[in-house]
């Protein structure tokens, strides 16, 4: 049986951490190490963790942020195959067995990731998301993170680097997948084995200017690496164009994001993107026009939404 480590960083997630722990332990996977990094929680998280005794390997530290908590957990992992499972994102039955079977059948893989289910605050299913098949080219050149919730990786593929870049507050996970993607192949794992919880917080709070700029910083730091092959380095303008485009999309939800400037920079770097069969990998003209038309376009959309709500109420 393949030894597996799951790492859960947590900070004041007392409302959800118990559900996530139960989802992991109920997998009844004998070769499991479960590391939880309590990043200075001040709620009832420590009390909840204490109930599980030796079933968990708990590491407590002063609050240092998500990236530091993840790095501490991965460093503590005793096994090569590791997953980062967020404190509020329980996994679904069969995940560990399916991951172990996939790694055993294809020892060259350095990562696998399943399909997943979006849930609400109360754990109710909102929709199912079928993950896209893996290509490093799409991930880099279209600025689209393919591994999502429930993804596993080989710790040895990090080559001694920390899992997360502490300079990337919002994009540390995507930066990790780009870096580890340099070391070997990854693969989608068919099956809805993971969840991602939507908390329903305000739209603008999840689309800050800092979050937008983090996408650009991510690509800049990636291409500053001295170990990139020539064929990867040649994609820098396309990758930067995609990062600026994805950053500009935050302006759809938050007008404080400089969407027009970011979008124009994307077109300056690469006026035309090569056509992609998947629409999510394309630069949307409609979205670009919406951003360029703000704030008027936002007012029009809000008016339409109010009219629709009124019609439904009637």
Phi and psi in degrees as GROMACS dihedral restraints (atoms count N, CA, C in turn):
[ dihedral_restraints ]
;  ai    aj    ak    al  type     phi  dphi    fc
    3     4     5     6     1   -69.8    20    10
    4     5     6     7     1   122.4    20    10
    6     7     8     9     1   -68.5    20    10
    7     8     9    10     1   134.5    20    10
    9    10    11    12     1  -131.6    20    10
   10    11    12    13     1   141.7    20    10
   12    13    14    15     1  -118.2    20    10
   13    14    15    16     1   132.3    20    10
   15    16    17    18     1  -110.1    20    10
   16    17    18    19     1   133.3    20    10
   18    19    20    21     1  -114.3    20    10
   19    20    21    22     1   127.2    20    10
   21    22    23    24     1  -121.7    20    10
   22    23    24    25     1   110.3    20    10
   24    25    26    27     1   -82.0    20    10
   25    26    27    28     1   139.4    20    10
   27    28    29    30     1  -143.4    20    10
   28    29    30    31     1   140.7    20    10
   30    31    32    33     1  -143.4    20    10
   31    32    33    34     1   110.8    20    10
   33    34    35    36     1    51.4    20    10
   34    35    36    37     1    44.9    20    10
   36    37    38    39     1  -108.6    20    10
   37    38    39    40     1    35.3    20    10
   39    40    41    42     1   -57.1    20    10
   40    41    42    43     1   -27.8    20    10
   42    43    44    45     1   -70.4    20    10
   43    44    45    46     1   -19.9    20    10
   45    46    47    48     1  -125.8    20    10
   46    47    48    49     1   -23.2    20    10
   48    49    50    51     1   -60.9    20    10
   49    50    51    52     1   -36.0    20    10
   51    52    53    54     1   -62.3    20    10
   52    53    54    55     1   -43.7    20    10
   54    55    56    57     1   -61.4    20    10
   55    56    57    58     1   -41.1    20    10
   57    58    59    60     1   -68.1    20    10
   58    59    60    61     1   -43.1    20    10
   60    61    62    63     1   -59.4    20    10
   61    62    63    64     1   -46.0    20    10
   63    64    65    66     1   -61.4    20    10
   64    65    66    67     1   -36.8    20    10
   66    67    68    69     1   -66.5    20    10
   67    68    69    70     1   -30.9    20    10
   69    70    71    72     1   -78.9    20    10
   70    71    72    73     1   -50.3    20    10
   72    73    74    75     1   -66.8    20    10
   73    74    75    76     1   -28.2    20    10
   75    76    77    78     1   -74.0    20    10
   76    77    78    79     1    -5.4    20    10
   78    79    80    81     1   -67.8    20    10
   79    80    81    82     1   -16.5    20    10
   81    82    83    84     1    48.2    20    10
   82    83    84    85     1    46.5    20    10
   84    85    86    87     1   -99.9    20    10
   85    86    87    88     1   115.2    20    10
   87    88    89    90     1   -66.7    20    10
   88    89    90    91     1   -35.0    20    10
   90    91    92    93     1   -92.7    20    10
   91    92    93    94     1    46.9    20    10
   93    94    95    96     1  -110.5    20    10
   94    95    96    97     1   133.6    20    10
   96    97    98    99     1  -114.1    20    10
   97    98    99   100     1   127.2    20    10
   99   100   101   102     1  -117.1    20    10
  100   101   102   103     1   109.2    20    10
  102   103   104   105     1  -102.4    20    10
  103   104   105   106     1   126.7    20    10
  105   106   107   108     1  -119.6    20    10
  106   107   108   109     1   126.1    20    10
  108   109   110   111     1  -103.8    20    10
  109   110   111   112     1   109.0    20    10
  111   112   113   114     1   -87.6    20    10
  112   113   114   115     1   107.8    20    10
  114   115   116   117     1   -86.9    20    10
  115   116   117   118     1    55.7    20    10
  117   118   119   120     1    77.5    20    10
  118   119   120   121     1    34.9    20    10
  120   121   122   123     1   -60.9    20    10
  121   122   123   124     1   142.2    20    10
  123   124   125   126     1  -115.4    20    10
  124   125   126   127     1     4.7    20    10
  126   127   128   129     1   -96.0    20    10
  127   128   129   130     1  -149.7    20    10
  129   130   131   132     1   -89.3    20    10
  130   131   132   133     1    13.2    20    10
  132   133   134   135     1   -55.6    20    10
  133   134   135   136     1   -49.6    20    10
  135   136   137   138     1   -57.1    20    10
  136   137   138   139     1   -38.0    20    10
  138   139   140   141     1   -65.1    20    10
  139   140   141   142     1   -42.7    20    10
  141   142   143   144     1   -63.3    20    10
  142   143   144   145     1   -43.9    20    10
  144   145   146   147     1   -63.4    20    10
  145   146   147   148     1   -35.7    20    10
  147   148   149   150     1   -65.0    20    10
  148   149   150   151     1   -21.8    20    10
  150   151   152   153     1   -68.1    20    10
  151   152   153   154     1   -20.9    20    10
  153   154   155   156     1   -95.6    20    10
  154   155   156   157     1    -5.2    20    10
  156   157   158   159     1    51.5    20    10
  157   158   159   160     1  -129.4    20    10
  159   160   161   162     1   -78.9    20    10
  160   161   162   163     1    -0.9    20    10
  162   163   164   165     1   -70.8    20    10
  163   164   165   166     1   -18.8    20    10
  165   166   167   168     1  -119.0    20    10
  166   167   168   169     1   150.6    20    10
  168   169   170   171     1  -108.1    20    10
  169   170   171   172     1   101.8    20    10
  171   172   173   174     1   -98.8    20    10
  172   173   174   175     1   130.0    20    10
  174   175   176   177     1  -118.8    20    10
  175   176   177   178     1   123.7    20    10
  177   178   179   180     1  -108.3    20    10
  178   179   180   181     1   139.9    20    10
  180   181   182   183     1  -147.3    20    10
  181   182   183   184     1   160.6    20    10
  183   184   185   186     1   -63.9    20    10
  184   185   186   187     1   148.3    20    10
  186   187   188   189     1   -57.0    20    10
  187   188   189   190     1   121.2    20    10
  189   190   191   192     1  -132.7    20    10
  190   191   192   193     1     0.0    20    10
  192   193   194   195     1    99.2    20    10
  193   194   195   196     1   163.2    20    10
  195   196   197   198     1   -60.4    20    10
  196   197   198   199     1   -45.3    20    10
  198   199   200   201     1   -62.7    20    10
  199   200   201   202     1   -42.5    20    10
  201   202   203   204     1   -65.8    20    10
  202   203   204   205     1   -37.8    20    10
  204   205   206   207     1   -65.5    20    10
  205   206   207   208     1   -42.5    20    10
  207   208   209   210     1   -62.1    20    10
  208   209   210   211     1   -45.5    20    10
  210   211   212   213     1   -61.7    20    10
  211   212   213   214     1   -39.1    20    10
  213   214   215   216     1   -64.5    20    10
  214   215   216   217     1   -42.7    20    10
  216   217   218   219     1   -66.1    20    10
  217   218   219   220     1   -43.8    20    10
  219   220   221   222     1   -64.8    20    10
  220   221   222   223     1   -38.3    20    10
  222   223   224   225     1   -62.3    20    10
  223   224   225   226     1   -33.4    20    10
  225   226   227   228     1   -79.5    20    10
  226   227   228   229     1   -18.1    20    10
  228   229   230   231     1   -59.8    20    10
  229   230   231   232     1   128.4    20    10
  231   232   233   234     1   -85.6    20    10
  232   233   234   235     1   -18.9    20    10
  234   235   236   237     1  -106.8    20    10
  235   236   237   238     1   161.0    20    10
  237   238   239   240     1   -78.5    20    10
  238   239   240   241     1   -36.7    20    10
  240   241   242   243     1   -89.1    20    10
  241   242   243   244     1   120.5    20    10
  243   244   245   246     1  -134.7    20    10
  244   245   246   247     1   149.4    20    10
  246   247   248   249     1  -133.3    20    10
  247   248   249   250     1   146.4    20    10
  249   250   251   252     1  -101.6    20    10
  250   251   252   253     1   113.7    20    10
  252   253   254   255     1  -112.6    20    10
  253   254   255   256     1   115.3    20    10
  255   256   257   258     1   -62.9    20    10
  256   257   258   259     1   152.7    20    10
  258   259   260   261     1   -62.5    20    10
  259   260   261   262     1   -23.6    20    10
  261   262   263   264     1  -109.4    20    10
  262   263   264   265     1    12.4    20    10
  264   265   266   267     1  -122.4    20    10
  265   266   267   268     1    82.3    20    10
  267   268   269   270     1   -61.6    20    10
  268   269   270   271     1   149.8    20    10
  270   271   272   273     1   -92.9    20    10
  271   272   273   274     1   168.4    20    10
  273   274   275   276     1  -111.5    20    10
  274   275   276   277     1   159.4    20    10
  276   277   278   279     1   -55.4    20    10
  277   278   279   280     1   138.9    20    10
  279   280   281   282     1    92.7    20    10
  280   281   282   283     1    -5.5    20    10
  282   283   284   285     1   -61.4    20    10
  283   284   285   286     1   -51.3    20    10
  285   286   287   288     1   -64.1    20    10
  286   287   288   289     1   -41.3    20    10
  288   289   290   291     1   -63.6    20    10
  289   290   291   292     1   -41.6    20    10
  291   292   293   294     1   -66.3    20    10
  292   293   294   295     1   -39.4    20    10
  294   295   296   297     1   -64.9    20    10
  295   296   297   298     1   -45.8    20    10
  297   298   299   300     1   -61.1    20    10
  298   299   300   301     1   -42.2    20    10
  300   301   302   303     1   -63.2    20    10
  301   302   303   304     1   -40.6    20    10
  303   304   305   306     1   -68.2    20    10
  304   305   306   307     1   -45.3    20    10
  306   307   308   309     1   -65.1    20    10
  307   308   309   310     1   -37.3    20    10
  309   310   311   312     1   -67.3    20    10
  310   311   312   313     1   -36.7    20    10
  312   313   314   315     1   -76.6    20    10
  313   314   315   316     1   -26.6    20    10
  315   316   317   318     1  -133.6    20    10
  316   317   318   319     1    80.4    20    10
  318   319   320   321     1   -63.2    20    10
  319   320   321   322     1   -16.4    20    10
  321   322   323   324     1   -79.2    20    10
  322   323   324   325     1   -13.1    20    10
  324   325   326   327     1   -66.8    20    10
  325   326   327   328     1   140.2    20    10
  327   328   329   330     1  -110.8    20    10
  328   329   330   331     1    -1.7    20    10
  330   331   332   333     1  -164.3    20    10
  331   332   333   334     1   146.0    20    10
  333   334   335   336     1  -138.3    20    10
  334   335   336   337     1   151.3    20    10
  336   337   338   339     1  -148.4    20    10
  337   338   339   340     1   138.7    20    10
  339   340   341   342     1   -95.1    20    10
  340   341   342   343     1   176.3    20    10
  342   343   344   345     1   -72.5    20    10
  343   344   345   346     1   165.5    20    10
  345   346   347   348     1  -149.4    20    10
  346   347   348   349     1   166.2    20    10
  348   349   350   351     1  -116.4    20    10
  349   350   351   352     1   128.9    20    10
  351   352   353   354     1   -82.9    20    10
  352   353   354   355     1   128.3    20    10
  354   355   356   357     1  -121.8    20    10
  355   356   357   358     1   162.6    20    10
  357   358   359   360     1   -94.8    20    10
  358   359   360   361     1  -173.9    20    10
  360   361   362   363     1   -56.4    20    10
  361   362   363   364     1   -29.9    20    10
  363   364   365   366     1   -96.8    20    10
  364   365   366   367     1     7.1    20    10
  366   367   368   369     1    86.0    20    10
  367   368   369   370     1     7.6    20    10
  369   370   371   372     1   -81.2    20    10
  370   371   372   373     1   138.8    20    10
  372   373   374   375     1   -69.4    20    10
  373   374   375   376     1   129.2    20    10
  375   376   377   378     1  -100.3    20    10
  376   377   378   379     1   -48.3    20    10
  378   379   380   381     1  -165.5    20    10
  379   380   381   382     1   164.3    20    10
  381   382   383   384     1  -107.3    20    10
  382   383   384   385     1   137.6    20    10
  384   385   386   387     1  -118.8    20    10
  385   386   387   388     1   116.3    20    10
  387   388   389   390     1   -86.7    20    10
  388   389   390   391     1   116.3    20    10
  390   391   392   393     1   -64.7    20    10
  391   392   393   394     1   150.9    20    10
  393   394   395   396     1   -79.8    20    10
  394   395   396   397     1   152.7    20    10
  396   397   398   399     1   -65.4    20    10
  397   398   399   400     1   151.0    20    10
  399   400   401   402     1   -82.7    20    10
  400   401   402   403     1   130.2    20    10
  402   403   404   405     1  -143.4    20    10
  403   404   405   406     1   130.5    20    10
  405   406   407   408     1   -63.4    20    10
  406   407   408   409     1   -34.1    20    10
  408   409   410   411     1   -60.6    20    10
  409   410   411   412     1   -45.4    20    10
  411   412   413   414     1   -64.7    20    10
  412   413   414   415     1   -41.2    20    10
  414   415   416   417     1   -61.7    20    10
  415   416   417   418     1   -41.7    20    10
  417   418   419   420     1   -81.5    20    10
  418   419   420   421     1   -50.5    20    10
  420   421   422   423     1   -79.4    20    10
  421   422   423   424     1   -16.5    20    10
  423   424   425   426     1  -114.0    20    10
  424   425   426   427     1     2.4    20    10
  426   427   428   429     1    50.3    20    10
  427   428   429   430     1    57.9    20    10
  429   430   431   432     1  -135.0    20    10
  430   431   432   433     1   105.5    20    10
  432   433   434   435     1   -69.6    20    10
  433   434   435   436     1   120.1    20    10
  435   436   437   438     1   -86.1    20    10
  436   437   438   439     1   -47.6    20    10
  438   439   440   441     1   -66.6    20    10
  439   440   441   442     1   138.3    20    10
  441   442   443   444     1  -131.1    20    10
  442   443   444   445     1  -144.7    20    10
  444   445   446   447     1   -57.9    20    10
  445   446   447   448     1   142.0    20    10
  447   448   449   450     1    80.1    20    10
  448   449   450   451     1    12.4    20    10
  450   451   452   453     1   -78.9    20    10
  451   452   453   454     1   145.0    20    10
  453   454   455   456     1  -121.5    20    10
  454   455   456   457     1   152.9    20    10
  456   457   458   459     1  -146.3    20    10
  457   458   459   460     1   164.1    20    10
  459   460   461   462     1   -90.5    20    10
  460   461   462   463     1   121.6    20    10
  462   463   464   465     1   -59.6    20    10
  463   464   465   466     1   -33.5    20    10
  465   466   467   468     1   -63.1    20    10
  466   467   468   469     1   -24.1    20    10
  468   469   470   471     1   -71.3    20    10
  469   470   471   472     1   -14.3    20    10
  471   472   473   474     1   -71.2    20    10
  472   473   474   475     1   -19.8    20    10
  474   475   476   477     1    60.6    20    10
  475   476   477   478     1    31.5    20    10
  477   478   479   480     1    89.5    20    10
  478   479   480   481     1    -8.7    20    10
  480   481   482   483     1   -75.2    20    10
  481   482   483   484     1   152.3    20    10
  483   484   485   486     1   -66.7    20    10
  484   485   486   487     1   152.2    20    10
  486   487   488   489     1   -64.1    20    10
  487   488   489   490     1   -43.0    20    10
  489   490   491   492     1  -115.9    20    10
  490   491   492   493     1   143.5    20    10
  492   493   494   495     1   -85.8    20    10
  493   494   495   496     1   115.6    20    10
  495   496   497   498     1   -65.6    20    10
  496   497   498   499     1   -16.0    20    10
  498   499   500   501     1   -78.2    20    10
  499   500   501   502     1   -10.1    20    10
  501   502   503   504     1  -111.3    20    10
  502   503   504   505     1    93.2    20    10
  504   505   506   507     1   -66.7    20    10
  505   506   507   508     1   -38.9    20    10
  507   508   509   510     1  -106.5    20    10
  508   509   510   511     1   -19.5    20    10
  510   511   512   513     1  -115.4    20    10
  511   512   513   514     1    17.1    20    10
  513   514   515   516     1   -60.4    20    10
  514   515   516   517     1   -35.7    20    10
  516   517   518   519     1   -69.2    20    10
  517   518   519   520     1   -43.0    20    10
  519   520   521   522     1   -65.1    20    10
  520   521   522   523     1   -41.6    20    10
  522   523   524   525     1   -58.7    20    10
  523   524   525   526     1   -38.4    20    10
  525   526   527   528     1   -61.1    20    10
  526   527   528   529     1   -46.6    20    10
  528   529   530   531     1   -67.6    20    10
  529   530   531   532     1   -32.7    20    10
  531   532   533   534     1   -65.7    20    10
  532   533   534   535     1   -45.0    20    10
  534   535   536   537     1   -66.0    20    10
  535   536   537   538     1   -44.5    20    10
  537   538   539   540     1   -72.2    20    10
  538   539   540   541     1   -24.0    20    10
  540   541   542   543     1   -65.7    20    10
  541   542   543   544     1   -17.4    20    10
  543   544   545   546     1   -72.5    20    10
  544   545   546   547     1   -16.7    20    10
  546   547   548   549     1   -99.5    20    10
  547   548   549   550     1   -11.0    20    10
  549   550   551   552     1   166.8    20    10
  550   551   552   553     1   179.8    20    10
  552   553   554   555     1   -81.2    20    10
  553   554   555   556     1   153.1    20    10
  555   556   557   558     1  -127.4    20    10
  556   557   558   559     1   168.7    20    10
  558   559   560   561     1  -152.4    20    10
  559   560   561   562     1   142.7    20    10
  561   562   563   564     1   -71.3    20    10
  562   563   564   565     1   140.7    20    10
  564   565   566   567     1  -107.8    20    10
  565   566   567   568     1   105.2    20    10
  567   568   569   570     1   -61.8    20    10
  568   569   570   571     1   135.9    20    10
  570   571   572   573     1   128.0    20    10
  571   572   573   574     1   138.7    20    10
  573   574   575   576     1   -87.4    20    10
  574   575   576   577     1    81.6    20    10
  576   577   578   579     1  -102.0    20    10
  577   578   579   580     1    -1.9    20    10
  579   580   581   582     1  -138.1    20    10
  580   581   582   583     1   170.3    20    10
  582   583   584   585     1  -134.0    20    10
  583   584   585   586     1   159.4    20    10
  585   586   587   588     1  -135.1    20    10
  586   587   588   589     1   126.1    20    10
  588   589   590   591     1   -93.8    20    10
  589   590   591   592     1   127.0    20    10
  591   592   593   594     1   -96.3    20    10
  592   593   594   595     1   119.1    20    10
  594   595   596   597     1   -87.0    20    10
  595   596   597   598     1   -16.4    20    10
  597   598   599   600     1    76.1    20    10
  598   599   600   601     1    27.1    20    10
  600   601   602   603     1   -72.4    20    10
  601   602   603   604     1   167.7    20    10
  603   604   605   606     1   -56.0    20    10
  604   605   606   607     1   141.5    20    10
  606   607   608   609     1   -60.4    20    10
  607   608   609   610     1   -43.4    20    10
  609   610   611   612     1   -67.9    20    10
  610   611   612   613     1   -30.2    20    10
  612   613   614   615     1   -67.9    20    10
  613   614   615   616     1   -23.7    20    10
  615   616   617   618     1   -96.5    20    10
  616   617   618   619     1     7.2    20    10
  618   619   620   621     1  -138.4    20    10
  619   620   621   622     1    55.7    20    10
  621   622   623   624     1   -78.4    20    10
  622   623   624   625     1   162.2    20    10
  624   625   626   627     1   -62.6    20    10
  625   626   627   628     1   -35.1    20    10
  627   628   629   630     1   -64.7    20    10
  628   629   630   631     1   -39.5    20    10
  630   631   632   633     1   -64.2    20    10
  631   632   633   634     1   -40.8    20    10
  633   634   635   636     1   -62.7    20    10
  634   635   636   637     1   -46.5    20    10
  636   637   638   639     1   -68.2    20    10
  637   638   639   640     1   -25.0    20    10
  639   640   641   642     1   -63.0    20    10
  640   641   642   643     1   -31.6    20    10
  642   643   644   645     1   -64.7    20    10
  643   644   645   646     1   -40.2    20    10
  645   646   647   648     1   -70.8    20    10
  646   647   648   649     1   -42.4    20    10
  648   649   650   651     1   -60.1    20    10
  649   650   651   652     1   -37.8    20    10
  651   652   653   654     1   -57.5    20    10
  652   653   654   655     1   -50.0    20    10
  654   655   656   657     1   -69.7    20    10
  655   656   657   658     1   -37.6    20    10
  657   658   659   660     1   -60.3    20    10
  658   659   660   661     1   -43.2    20    10
  660   661   662   663     1   -70.6    20    10
  661   662   663   664     1   -34.2    20    10
  663   664   665   666     1   -63.7    20    10
  664   665   666   667     1   -46.1    20    10
  666   667   668   669     1   -78.8    20    10
  667   668   669   670     1    -5.0    20    10
  669   670   671   672     1   -82.2    20    10
  670   671   672   673     1    -6.0    20    10
  672   673   674   675     1   -66.2    20    10
  673   674   675   676     1   138.5    20    10
  675   676   677   678     1   -82.6    20    10
  676   677   678   679     1    -7.9    20    10
  678   679   680   681     1  -101.7    20    10
  679   680   681   682     1    13.8    20    10
  681   682   683   684     1   -76.7    20    10
  682   683   684   685     1   137.7    20    10
  684   685   686   687     1   -71.0    20    10
  685   686   687   688     1   157.4    20    10
  687   688   689   690     1   -59.3    20    10
  688   689   690   691     1   -39.1    20    10
  690   691   692   693     1   -68.6    20    10
  691   692   693   694     1   -28.6    20    10
  693   694   695   696     1   -77.5    20    10
  694   695   696   697     1   -42.7    20    10
  696   697   698   699     1   -61.6    20    10
  697   698   699   700     1   -28.8    20    10
  699   700   701   702     1   -69.9    20    10
  700   701   702   703     1   -12.0    20    10
  702   703   704   705     1   -93.8    20    10
  703   704   705   706     1     7.8    20    10
  705   706   707   708     1   -59.9    20    10
  706   707   708   709     1   -43.8    20    10
  708   709   710   711     1   -64.2    20    10
  709   710   711   712     1   -41.1    20    10
  711   712   713   714     1   -65.0    20    10
  712   713   714   715     1   -43.8    20    10
  714   715   716   717     1   -63.2    20    10
  715   716   717   718     1   -40.4    20    10
  717   718   719   720     1   -68.5    20    10
  718   719   720   721     1   -39.2    20    10
  720   721   722   723     1   -59.8    20    10
  721   722   723   724     1   -42.9    20    10
  723   724   725   726     1   -66.6    20    10
  724   725   726   727     1   -38.7    20    10
  726   727   728   729     1   -63.8    20    10
  727   728   729   730     1   -42.6    20    10
  729   730   731   732     1   -65.2    20    10
  730   731   732   733     1   -38.7    20    10
  732   733   734   735     1   -64.1    20    10
  733   734   735   736     1   -49.5    20    10
  735   736   737   738     1   -61.8    20    10
  736   737   738   739     1   -36.4    20    10
  738   739   740   741     1   -64.2    20    10
  739   740   741   742     1   -39.5    20    10
  741   742   743   744     1   -64.8    20    10
  742   743   744   745     1   -26.8    20    10
  744   745   746   747     1   -64.6    20    10
  745   746   747   748     1   -22.6    20    10
  747   748   749   750     1   -63.8    20    10
  748   749   750   751     1   -24.1    20    10
  750   751   752   753     1   -68.0    20    10
  751   752   753   754     1   -19.9    20    10
  753   754   755   756     1   -62.0    20    10
  754   755   756   757     1   -33.5    20    10
  756   757   758   759     1  -102.1    20    10
  757   758   759   760     1   -17.9    20    10
  759   760   761   762     1  -143.9    20    10
  760   761   762   763     1   107.7    20    10
  762   763   764   765     1   -70.3    20    10
  763   764   765   766     1    -8.2    20    10
  765   766   767   768     1   -76.6    20    10
  766   767   768   769     1   -14.7    20    10
  768   769   770   771     1   -77.0    20    10
  769   770   771   772     1   131.8    20    10
  771   772   773   774     1   -75.8    20    10
  772   773   774   775     1    68.8    20    10
  774   775   776   777     1   -60.8    20    10
  775   776   777   778     1   -42.1    20    10
  777   778   779   780     1   -62.6    20    10
  778   779   780   781     1   -45.6    20    10
  780   781   782   783     1   -63.1    20    10
  781   782   783   784     1   -42.9    20    10
  783   784   785   786     1   -65.7    20    10
  784   785   786   787     1   -42.3    20    10
  786   787   788   789     1   -65.9    20    10
  787   788   789   790     1   -43.6    20    10
  789   790   791   792     1   -63.2    20    10
  790   791   792   793     1   -37.0    20    10
  792   793   794   795     1   -64.7    20    10
  793   794   795   796     1   -37.1    20    10
  795   796   797   798     1   -59.4    20    10
  796   797   798   799     1   -44.0    20    10
  798   799   800   801     1   -71.9    20    10
  799   800   801   802     1   -31.7    20    10
  801   802   803   804     1   -64.3    20    10
  802   803   804   805     1   -40.8    20    10
  804   805   806   807     1   -70.6    20    10
  805   806   807   808     1   -38.9    20    10
  807   808   809   810     1  -150.2    20    10
  808   809   810   811     1    92.7    20    10
  810   811   812   813     1   -57.7    20    10
  811   812   813   814     1   -35.6    20    10
  813   814   815   816     1  -128.9    20    10
  814   815   816   817     1   128.8    20    10
  816   817   818   819     1   -93.0    20    10
  817   818   819   820     1   144.9    20    10
  819   820   821   822     1   -61.5    20    10
  820   821   822   823     1   137.9    20    10
  822   823   824   825     1   -60.6    20    10
  823   824   825   826     1   140.2    20    10
  825   826   827   828     1  -125.0    20    10
  826   827   828   829     1   138.9    20    10
  828   829   830   831     1   -68.0    20    10
  829   830   831   832     1   -22.9    20    10
  831   832   833   834     1   -95.1    20    10
  832   833   834   835     1   120.6    20    10
  834   835   836   837     1   -58.1    20    10
  835   836   837   838     1   -31.1    20    10
  837   838   839   840     1   -69.1    20    10
  838   839   840   841     1   -15.1    20    10
  840   841   842   843     1   -95.3    20    10
  841   842   843   844     1     4.7    20    10
  843   844   845   846     1  -102.4    20    10
  844   845   846   847     1   160.4    20    10
  846   847   848   849     1   -87.5    20    10
  847   848   849   850     1   113.9    20    10
  849   850   851   852     1   -77.4    20    10
  850   851   852   853     1   123.1    20    10
  852   853   854   855     1   -67.5    20    10
  853   854   855   856     1   -38.2    20    10
  855   856   857   858     1   -63.3    20    10
  856   857   858   859     1   -42.8    20    10
  858   859   860   861     1   -66.2    20    10
  859   860   861   862     1   -38.8    20    10
  861   862   863   864     1   -62.1    20    10
  862   863   864   865     1   -43.1    20    10
  864   865   866   867     1   -65.5    20    10
  865   866   867   868     1   -36.4    20    10
  867   868   869   870     1   -62.7    20    10
  868   869   870   871     1   -44.7    20    10
  870   871   872   873     1   -65.2    20    10
  871   872   873   874     1   -43.5    20    10
  873   874   875   876     1   -67.1    20    10
  874   875   876   877     1   -24.9    20    10
  876   877   878   879     1   -91.1    20    10
  877   878   879   880     1     2.1    20    10
  879   880   881   882     1   -70.4    20    10
  880   881   882   883     1   148.4    20    10
  882   883   884   885     1   -86.3    20    10
  883   884   885   886     1    -7.2    20    10
  885   886   887   888     1   -59.2    20    10
  886   887   888   889     1   -44.3    20    10
  888   889   890   891     1   -61.4    20    10
  889   890   891   892     1   -35.6    20    10
  891   892   893   894     1   -67.2    20    10
  892   893   894   895     1   -39.8    20    10
  894   895   896   897     1   -64.6    20    10
  895   896   897   898     1   -41.0    20    10
  897   898   899   900     1   -63.6    20    10
  898   899   900   901     1   -44.9    20    10
  900   901   902   903     1   -63.3    20    10
  901   902   903   904     1   -40.8    20    10
  903   904   905   906     1   -64.0    20    10
  904   905   906   907     1   -39.1    20    10
  906   907   908   909     1   -64.7    20    10
  907   908   909   910     1   -42.5    20    10
  909   910   911   912     1   -62.0    20    10
  910   911   912   913     1   -42.1    20    10
  912   913   914   915     1   -63.7    20    10
  913   914   915   916     1   -39.7    20    10
  915   916   917   918     1   -65.1    20    10
  916   917   918   919     1   -40.9    20    10
  918   919   920   921     1   -63.0    20    10
  919   920   921   922     1   -43.6    20    10
  921   922   923   924     1   -62.8    20    10
  922   923   924   925     1   -42.2    20    10
  924   925   926   927     1   -62.9    20    10
  925   926   927   928     1   -39.0    20    10
  927   928   929   930     1   -64.2    20    10
  928   929   930   931     1   -38.8    20    10
  930   931   932   933     1   -66.0    20    10
  931   932   933   934     1   -40.9    20    10
  933   934   935   936     1   -67.1    20    10
  934   935   936   937     1   -38.1    20    10
  936   937   938   939     1   -66.3    20    10
  937   938   939   940     1   -34.2    20    10
